[in-house]
Amino acid sequence: MRRMPWILILATLAIVIGLFMGRDPEHAARLSEMHRNVALTGDTRDMVLMLLALGIGAFVVYLTMTRR
């Protein structure tokens, strides 16, 4: 089976669930609080971005060296 219908079905389902959950003020407040609690602090975010940049850079160098 082709992938496009599955992607559209999953995207539609995610949108419908998001709209349904967004209407409930209590649930929306809990989700907002959860997002605030899970968010990375400044130093942690900087460290994660640095590691991600180094990883991507290392991967680019690896691809450059191995493909001739």
N, C-alpha and C positions, 0 to 999 in steps of 0.2 A: 504494500500500500504506500502511496505517496506521503511525504512528510507534511506538505502544506496544510491539508485538512486538520491534522493533529495539532499543528502549531496554532491554527486559528481557533480550534476548539479549546485548547488550553488557555490561550490569551483571553478568549471570551469568558471562560469560567473564572479566571483570575479577576477580570474586571467586574463581573457580577458579584463575586464574593467580596471584593473591595467596596463596592457600592453598598452592599447589604451591611457590612461591618461598620462602614462609615456613618450610617444613619443612627446607630445606637450610641448615644452620647457617653454612656458609661464605658462601653467597649472602646470607643475612640480615645477616651481619656486614658484608659489602661494601656492601649497601644502607644500613645504618645509618651507616657511615662516609661514604658519599656524601651522605646527608642532612645530616650534621654539616658537611661541607665546603661544601655549597651554601648553607647557612643564612646569612641576612644578619646582619651585625654590628649592634650597638645603634644606632650613628649612621646607618648606611645604612637600617636598618629605619624609624627615625624620619623620615628624609628621604622615603622612598618613601610612607609613610603620609600625610605632610604633602602631598605632591604629589597623591596619590590624593584626599584630602579637598578640596583646592583644585579639582581637576578635576571632582569630583562637584558641588561648590558652584557652579562656573561653569556646568555643564550645567543645574542647577536654575534658576539665574538666567536663562539663555538661554531655557529653556522657559517661564518665567514671563513674560518680556518679549515673546516671539513669539506666545503664545497669548492672544488677547483675547476 
